[in-house]
Amino acid sequence: MFQHVTTGLEPGRGRATDGRMSVIPVLPNALARRLFLHRHGLGDMPAGPAKGVALCGVIDRIGFVQVDSINTVERAHHMILWSRRPSYRPPALKRLTEKDRALFEHWTHDASILPIGVFPHWKHRFARAHDRLRRDWNRWFSDGYEAQLDTILNRIAVEGPVSSSEVGEGEERRGGWWEWHPSKTALEWLWRTGQLSVTRREGFRKYFDLTERVIPDPHRLPDIPADDHINWACSTALDRLGFATTGELQAYWNAITPEEARAWARAELAAGRLIEVDIEGADGKPRRSLARPDLMEEVASLPPAPNRLRILSPFDPALRDRARAERLFGFFYRIEVFVPEPKRQYGYYVFPVMEGERLIGRIDAKAFRDQGALRVRAYWPEARQTMPKVRLARLKAELARLADFAGCERVEFTEGWLRDGS
């Protein structure tokens, strides 16, 4: 099942220091994909409860769900959860975030919804953001923005939550982030530095309140030492990735620096709490990575993923790192939202399609709720992925489930929608 290669390299260093040879295990591509999908909740049958504690467990397992505004079928955070628990419906996430306060919204690599238990770690991120914004103020903002900070805080303290549309009336757009007006920029500044938190969304509009009125004290008050925070960031990233380079560890939460990730890896390797392993890519080429010492035993015990077909969000955690997804699955994917229509290879917002442990195609679908229809413009199988009757039936069944999730009564197919995958 597994291969080993003998090298003269000391793990993580690049050259043997004592003349002994080090044996690096090789994880075959099929098993690497299996482990990665199990860690991301895609190696199990999509079933089970999707509310309350159970839904929190799904989010904790994958770490976070990315928030995105595009609503071609359903927004990314909802599709991510639906792909794992088809009984999921958006009100369950809203309750956990806005009423139960079991989740909160902030930045990882992008806007995301995270378990409330990680909030103390985000205080390190707030401090770095504060220092960076203060240091680089003049690179991004014109004079006048800083004066808005106290004004915004005082208004929210007295009047309660506000959205960006409720502040800055009559202000000019003077060169802040994305040409925002000063009050909008102040809101985002105060959110990114932890002084404000998102208390709710109406539609997709964020409402901000003082953090002490949003985040429960048991999660807001603790201060975590820097070394403990680095260990947490790397350990939990590795737990969710299964294997990773130091760059992938750093990028997972985007909560520490690359050097902090490298230093952590060196120390863990020296202590025997990590091993090096070569991960075979879809093209057969190995990539040196880090893993827990029991990696091979764990992989040997994993069952194959069910042969269920799933339509995934383009922002699914299993696909967020496009380079990693391409290495593991041989699946090249880019969103073409900002590509002019004549130059698009596939479509405006195309959904990856997974079957079992492989990415087998991509589909262009859009919900027309006012007409009760989910319309499928095209499906492109990946190269050498044919569409026999059984697979086609699986795809249509998943589209019917997606239509129901999107509030549509039926699926409509454009003539010639099934493209040639040769």
Secondary structure as a PSIPRED ss2 file (coil, helix, strand):
# PSIPRED VFORMAT (PSIPRED V4.0)

   1 M C   1.000  0.000  0.000
   2 F C   1.000  0.000  0.000
   3 Q E   0.000  0.000  1.000
   4 H E   0.000  0.000  1.000
   5 V E   0.000  0.000  1.000
   6 T E   0.000  0.000  1.000
   7 T E   0.000  0.000  1.000
   8 G C   1.000  0.000  0.000
   9 L C   1.000  0.000  0.000
  10 E C   1.000  0.000  0.000
  11 P C   1.000  0.000  0.000
  12 G C   1.000  0.000  0.000
  13 R C   1.000  0.000  0.000
  14 G C   1.000  0.000  0.000
  15 R C   1.000  0.000  0.000
  16 A C   1.000  0.000  0.000
  17 T C   1.000  0.000  0.000
  18 D C   1.000  0.000  0.000
  19 G C   1.000  0.000  0.000
  20 R C   1.000  0.000  0.000
  21 M C   1.000  0.000  0.000
  22 S E   0.000  0.000  1.000
  23 V E   0.000  0.000  1.000
  24 I E   0.000  0.000  1.000
  25 P E   0.000  0.000  1.000
  26 V E   0.000  0.000  1.000
  27 L E   0.000  0.000  1.000
  28 P C   1.000  0.000  0.000
  29 N H   0.000  1.000  0.000
  30 A H   0.000  1.000  0.000
  31 L H   0.000  1.000  0.000
  32 A H   0.000  1.000  0.000
  33 R H   0.000  1.000  0.000
  34 R H   0.000  1.000  0.000
  35 L H   0.000  1.000  0.000
  36 F H   0.000  1.000  0.000
  37 L H   0.000  1.000  0.000
  38 H H   0.000  1.000  0.000
  39 R H   0.000  1.000  0.000
  40 H C   1.000  0.000  0.000
  41 G C   1.000  0.000  0.000
  42 L C   1.000  0.000  0.000
  43 G C   1.000  0.000  0.000
  44 D C   1.000  0.000  0.000
  45 M C   1.000  0.000  0.000
  46 P C   1.000  0.000  0.000
  47 A C   1.000  0.000  0.000
  48 G C   1.000  0.000  0.000
  49 P C   1.000  0.000  0.000
  50 A C   1.000  0.000  0.000
  51 K C   1.000  0.000  0.000
  52 G H   0.000  1.000  0.000
  53 V H   0.000  1.000  0.000
  54 A H   0.000  1.000  0.000
  55 L H   0.000  1.000  0.000
  56 C H   0.000  1.000  0.000
  57 G H   0.000  1.000  0.000
  58 V H   0.000  1.000  0.000
  59 I H   0.000  1.000  0.000
  60 D H   0.000  1.000  0.000
  61 R H   0.000  1.000  0.000
  62 I H   0.000  1.000  0.000
  63 G C   1.000  0.000  0.000
  64 F C   1.000  0.000  0.000
  65 V E   0.000  0.000  1.000
  66 Q E   0.000  0.000  1.000
  67 V C   1.000  0.000  0.000
  68 D C   1.000  0.000  0.000
  69 S C   1.000  0.000  0.000
  70 I C   1.000  0.000  0.000
  71 N C   1.000  0.000  0.000
  72 T C   1.000  0.000  0.000
  73 V C   1.000  0.000  0.000
  74 E C   1.000  0.000  0.000
  75 R C   1.000  0.000  0.000
  76 A H   0.000  1.000  0.000
  77 H H   0.000  1.000  0.000
  78 H H   0.000  1.000  0.000
  79 M H   0.000  1.000  0.000
  80 I H   0.000  1.000  0.000
  81 L H   0.000  1.000  0.000
  82 W H   0.000  1.000  0.000
  83 S H   0.000  1.000  0.000
  84 R H   0.000  1.000  0.000
  85 R C   1.000  0.000  0.000
  86 P C   1.000  0.000  0.000
  87 S C   1.000  0.000  0.000
  88 Y C   1.000  0.000  0.000
  89 R C   1.000  0.000  0.000
  90 P H   0.000  1.000  0.000
  91 P H   0.000  1.000  0.000
  92 A H   0.000  1.000  0.000
  93 L H   0.000  1.000  0.000
  94 K H   0.000  1.000  0.000
  95 R H   0.000  1.000  0.000
  96 L H   0.000  1.000  0.000
  97 T H   0.000  1.000  0.000
  98 E H   0.000  1.000  0.000
  99 K C   1.000  0.000  0.000
 100 D C   1.000  0.000  0.000
 101 R C   1.000  0.000  0.000
 102 A C   1.000  0.000  0.000
 103 L E   0.000  0.000  1.000
 104 F E   0.000  0.000  1.000
 105 E E   0.000  0.000  1.000
 106 H E   0.000  0.000  1.000
 107 W E   0.000  0.000  1.000
 108 T C   1.000  0.000  0.000
 109 H C   1.000  0.000  0.000
 110 D C   1.000  0.000  0.000
 111 A E   0.000  0.000  1.000
 112 S E   0.000  0.000  1.000
 113 I E   0.000  0.000  1.000
 114 L E   0.000  0.000  1.000
 115 P E   0.000  0.000  1.000
 116 I H   0.000  1.000  0.000
 117 G H   0.000  1.000  0.000
 118 V H   0.000  1.000  0.000
 119 F H   0.000  1.000  0.000
 120 P H   0.000  1.000  0.000
 121 H H   0.000  1.000  0.000
 122 W H   0.000  1.000  0.000
 123 K H   0.000  1.000  0.000
 124 H H   0.000  1.000  0.000
 125 R H   0.000  1.000  0.000
 126 F H   0.000  1.000  0.000
 127 A H   0.000  1.000  0.000
 128 R H   0.000  1.000  0.000
 129 A H   0.000  1.000  0.000
 130 H H   0.000  1.000  0.000
 131 D H   0.000  1.000  0.000
 132 R H   0.000  1.000  0.000
 133 L H   0.000  1.000  0.000
 134 R H   0.000  1.000  0.000
 135 R H   0.000  1.000  0.000
 136 D C   1.000  0.000  0.000
 137 W H   0.000  1.000  0.000
 138 N H   0.000  1.000  0.000
 139 R H   0.000  1.000  0.000
 140 W H   0.000  1.000  0.000
 141 F C   1.000  0.000  0.000
 142 S C   1.000  0.000  0.000
 143 D C   1.000  0.000  0.000
 144 G C   1.000  0.000  0.000
 145 Y C   1.000  0.000  0.000
 146 E C   1.000  0.000  0.000
 147 A C   1.000  0.000  0.000
 148 Q H   0.000  1.000  0.000
 149 L H   0.000  1.000  0.000
 150 D H   0.000  1.000  0.000
 151 T H   0.000  1.000  0.000
 152 I H   0.000  1.000  0.000
 153 L H   0.000  1.000  0.000
 154 N H   0.000  1.000  0.000
 155 R H   0.000  1.000  0.000
 156 I H   0.000  1.000  0.000
 157 A H   0.000  1.000  0.000
 158 V H   0.000  1.000  0.000
 159 E H   0.000  1.000  0.000
 160 G C   1.000  0.000  0.000
 161 P C   1.000  0.000  0.000
 162 V E   0.000  0.000  1.000
 163 S C   1.000  0.000  0.000
 164 S H   0.000  1.000  0.000
 165 S H   0.000  1.000  0.000
 166 E H   0.000  1.000  0.000
 167 V C   1.000  0.000  0.000
 168 G C   1.000  0.000  0.000
 169 E C   1.000  0.000  0.000
 170 G C   1.000  0.000  0.000
 171 E C   1.000  0.000  0.000
 172 E C   1.000  0.000  0.000
 173 R C   1.000  0.000  0.000
 174 R C   1.000  0.000  0.000
 175 G C   1.000  0.000  0.000
 176 G C   1.000  0.000  0.000
 177 W H   0.000  1.000  0.000
 178 W H   0.000  1.000  0.000
 179 E H   0.000  1.000  0.000
 180 W C   1.000  0.000  0.000
 181 H C   1.000  0.000  0.000
 182 P H   0.000  1.000  0.000
 183 S H   0.000  1.000  0.000
 184 K H   0.000  1.000  0.000
 185 T H   0.000  1.000  0.000
 186 A H   0.000  1.000  0.000
 187 L H   0.000  1.000  0.000
 188 E H   0.000  1.000  0.000
 189 W H   0.000  1.000  0.000
 190 L H   0.000  1.000  0.000
 191 W H   0.000  1.000  0.000
 192 R H   0.000  1.000  0.000
 193 T C   1.000  0.000  0.000
 194 G C   1.000  0.000  0.000
 195 Q C   1.000  0.000  0.000
 196 L E   0.000  0.000  1.000
 197 S E   0.000  0.000  1.000
 198 V E   0.000  0.000  1.000
 199 T E   0.000  0.000  1.000
 200 R E   0.000  0.000  1.000
 201 R E   0.000  0.000  1.000
 202 E E   0.000  0.000  1.000
 203 G C   1.000  0.000  0.000
 204 F C   1.000  0.000  0.000
 205 R E   0.000  0.000  1.000
 206 K E   0.000  0.000  1.000
 207 Y E   0.000  0.000  1.000
 208 F E   0.000  0.000  1.000
 209 D E   0.000  0.000  1.000
 210 L E   0.000  0.000  1.000
 211 T H   0.000  1.000  0.000
 212 E H   0.000  1.000  0.000
 213 R H   0.000  1.000  0.000
 214 V C   1.000  0.000  0.000
 215 I C   1.000  0.000  0.000
 216 P C   1.000  0.000  0.000
 217 D H   0.000  1.000  0.000
 218 P H   0.000  1.000  0.000
 219 H H   0.000  1.000  0.000
 220 R H   0.000  1.000  0.000
 221 L C   1.000  0.000  0.000
 222 P C   1.000  0.000  0.000
 223 D C   1.000  0.000  0.000
 224 I C   1.000  0.000  0.000
 225 P C   1.000  0.000  0.000
 226 A H   0.000  1.000  0.000
 227 D H   0.000  1.000  0.000
 228 D H   0.000  1.000  0.000
 229 H H   0.000  1.000  0.000
 230 I H   0.000  1.000  0.000
 231 N H   0.000  1.000  0.000
 232 W H   0.000  1.000  0.000
 233 A H   0.000  1.000  0.000
 234 C H   0.000  1.000  0.000
 235 S H   0.000  1.000  0.000
 236 T H   0.000  1.000  0.000
 237 A H   0.000  1.000  0.000
 238 L H   0.000  1.000  0.000
 239 D H   0.000  1.000  0.000
 240 R H   0.000  1.000  0.000
 241 L H   0.000  1.000  0.000
 242 G C   1.000  0.000  0.000
 243 F C   1.000  0.000  0.000
 244 A E   0.000  0.000  1.000
 245 T C   1.000  0.000  0.000
 246 T H   0.000  1.000  0.000
 247 G H   0.000  1.000  0.000
 248 E H   0.000  1.000  0.000
 249 L H   0.000  1.000  0.000
 250 Q H   0.000  1.000  0.000
 251 A H   0.000  1.000  0.000
 252 Y H   0.000  1.000  0.000
 253 W H   0.000  1.000  0.000
 254 N C   1.000  0.000  0.000
 255 A C   1.000  0.000  0.000
 256 I C   1.000  0.000  0.000
 257 T C   1.000  0.000  0.000
 258 P H   0.000  1.000  0.000
 259 E H   0.000  1.000  0.000
 260 E H   0.000  1.000  0.000
 261 A H   0.000  1.000  0.000
 262 R H   0.000  1.000  0.000
 263 A H   0.000  1.000  0.000
 264 W H   0.000  1.000  0.000
 265 A H   0.000  1.000  0.000
 266 R H   0.000  1.000  0.000
 267 A H   0.000  1.000  0.000
 268 E H   0.000  1.000  0.000
 269 L H   0.000  1.000  0.000
 270 A H   0.000  1.000  0.000
 271 A C   1.000  0.000  0.000
 272 G C   1.000  0.000  0.000
 273 R C   1.000  0.000  0.000
 274 L C   1.000  0.000  0.000
 275 I E   0.000  0.000  1.000
 276 E E   0.000  0.000  1.000
 277 V E   0.000  0.000  1.000
 278 D E   0.000  0.000  1.000
 279 I E   0.000  0.000  1.000
 280 E E   0.000  0.000  1.000
 281 G C   1.000  0.000  0.000
 282 A C   1.000  0.000  0.000
 283 D C   1.000  0.000  0.000
 284 G C   1.000  0.000  0.000
 285 K C   1.000  0.000  0.000
 286 P E   0.000  0.000  1.000
 287 R E   0.000  0.000  1.000
 288 R E   0.000  0.000  1.000
 289 S E   0.000  0.000  1.000
 290 L E   0.000  0.000  1.000
 291 A E   0.000  0.000  1.000
 292 R C   1.000  0.000  0.000
 293 P C   1.000  0.000  0.000
 294 D C   1.000  0.000  0.000
 295 L H   0.000  1.000  0.000
 296 M H   0.000  1.000  0.000
 297 E H   0.000  1.000  0.000
 298 E H   0.000  1.000  0.000
 299 V H   0.000  1.000  0.000
 300 A H   0.000  1.000  0.000
 301 S H   0.000  1.000  0.000
 302 L C   1.000  0.000  0.000
 303 P C   1.000  0.000  0.000
 304 P C   1.000  0.000  0.000
 305 A C   1.000  0.000  0.000
 306 P C   1.000  0.000  0.000
 307 N C   1.000  0.000  0.000
 308 R C   1.000  0.000  0.000
 309 L E   0.000  0.000  1.000
 310 R E   0.000  0.000  1.000
 311 I E   0.000  0.000  1.000
 312 L C   1.000  0.000  0.000
 313 S C   1.000  0.000  0.000
 314 P C   1.000  0.000  0.000
 315 F C   1.000  0.000  0.000
 316 D C   1.000  0.000  0.000
 317 P C   1.000  0.000  0.000
 318 A C   1.000  0.000  0.000
 319 L C   1.000  0.000  0.000
 320 R C   1.000  0.000  0.000
 321 D C   1.000  0.000  0.000
 322 R H   0.000  1.000  0.000
 323 A H   0.000  1.000  0.000
 324 R H   0.000  1.000  0.000
 325 A H   0.000  1.000  0.000
 326 E H   0.000  1.000  0.000
 327 R H   0.000  1.000  0.000
 328 L H   0.000  1.000  0.000
 329 F H   0.000  1.000  0.000
 330 G C   1.000  0.000  0.000
 331 F C   1.000  0.000  0.000
 332 F C   1.000  0.000  0.000
 333 Y C   1.000  0.000  0.000
 334 R C   1.000  0.000  0.000
 335 I C   1.000  0.000  0.000
 336 E C   1.000  0.000  0.000
 337 V C   1.000  0.000  0.000
 338 F C   1.000  0.000  0.000
 339 V C   1.000  0.000  0.000
 340 P C   1.000  0.000  0.000
 341 E H   0.000  1.000  0.000
 342 P H   0.000  1.000  0.000
 343 K H   0.000  1.000  0.000
 344 R C   1.000  0.000  0.000
 345 Q C   1.000  0.000  0.000
 346 Y C   1.000  0.000  0.000
 347 G C   1.000  0.000  0.000
 348 Y C   1.000  0.000  0.000
 349 Y C   1.000  0.000  0.000
 350 V C   1.000  0.000  0.000
 351 F E   0.000  0.000  1.000
 352 P E   0.000  0.000  1.000
 353 V E   0.000  0.000  1.000
 354 M E   0.000  0.000  1.000
 355 E E   0.000  0.000  1.000
 356 G C   1.000  0.000  0.000
 357 E C   1.000  0.000  0.000
 358 R E   0.000  0.000  1.000
 359 L E   0.000  0.000  1.000
 360 I E   0.000  0.000  1.000
 361 G E   0.000  0.000  1.000
 362 R E   0.000  0.000  1.000
 363 I E   0.000  0.000  1.000
 364 D E   0.000  0.000  1.000
 365 A E   0.000  0.000  1.000
 366 K E   0.000  0.000  1.000
 367 A E   0.000  0.000  1.000
 368 F E   0.000  0.000  1.000
 369 R H   0.000  1.000  0.000
 370 D H   0.000  1.000  0.000
 371 Q H   0.000  1.000  0.000
 372 G C   1.000  0.000  0.000
 373 A E   0.000  0.000  1.000
 374 L E   0.000  0.000  1.000
 375 R E   0.000  0.000  1.000
 376 V E   0.000  0.000  1.000
 377 R E   0.000  0.000  1.000
 378 A E   0.000  0.000  1.000
 379 Y E   0.000  0.000  1.000
 380 W E   0.000  0.000  1.000
 381 P E   0.000  0.000  1.000
 382 E C   1.000  0.000  0.000
 383 A C   1.000  0.000  0.000
 384 R C   1.000  0.000  0.000
 385 Q C   1.000  0.000  0.000
 386 T C   1.000  0.000  0.000
 387 M C   1.000  0.000  0.000
 388 P C   1.000  0.000  0.000
 389 K H   0.000  1.000  0.000
 390 V H   0.000  1.000  0.000
 391 R H   0.000  1.000  0.000
 392 L H   0.000  1.000  0.000
 393 A H   0.000  1.000  0.000
 394 R H   0.000  1.000  0.000
 395 L H   0.000  1.000  0.000
 396 K H   0.000  1.000  0.000
 397 A H   0.000  1.000  0.000
 398 E H   0.000  1.000  0.000
 399 L H   0.000  1.000  0.000
 400 A H   0.000  1.000  0.000
 401 R H   0.000  1.000  0.000
 402 L H   0.000  1.000  0.000
 403 A H   0.000  1.000  0.000
 404 D H   0.000  1.000  0.000
 405 F H   0.000  1.000  0.000
 406 A C   1.000  0.000  0.000
 407 G C   1.000  0.000  0.000
 408 C C   1.000  0.000  0.000
 409 E C   1.000  0.000  0.000
 410 R E   0.000  0.000  1.000
 411 V E   0.000  0.000  1.000
 412 E E   0.000  0.000  1.000
 413 F E   0.000  0.000  1.000
 414 T C   1.000  0.000  0.000
 415 E C   1.000  0.000  0.000
 416 G C   1.000  0.000  0.000
 417 W C   1.000  0.000  0.000
 418 L E   0.000  0.000  1.000
 419 R C   1.000  0.000  0.000
 420 D C   1.000  0.000  0.000
 421 G C   1.000  0.000  0.000
 422 S C   1.000  0.000  0.000
